[in-house]
Amino acid sequence: WGAVLTGIGFVIQEAFQGVRLKAAYWADSWNVIDMSSSLAITAFIAVHFLGYSAEAEVSSGIVIALLFALRLLQVVSITFSVAGPLILAVVKMLSDIRNFLLLYIYILLVFAVVF
């Protein structure tokens, strides 16, 4: 029920934002993705509670997951512009410890096979 209530809250939030901003709401492409996600959530809830096939329920769930994954691109694009140096530092750090991690995994797998 928590997921249903969260989905309904998201749909209501997007509807209020659309009413408040009117035509300016559609100027931002991310709002179009949000409204598509809202419609997909509504379709999922309808499919789930009206008793359609499990295949239709899974398909609508996949659409919701893809739309929210697409929405994460906006968060990542904002994050890279704000915290770019931090992310680059983490990437360089991971490349530095890559050899250690490979050696660790090799030793761990050898001991797992032996014992």
Summary of the structure (lengths in Angstrom):
residues: 115
radius of gyration: 21.6
end to end distance: 44.9
largest distance: 66.4
contacts: 255
relative contact order: 0.07
helix: 95%
strand: 0%
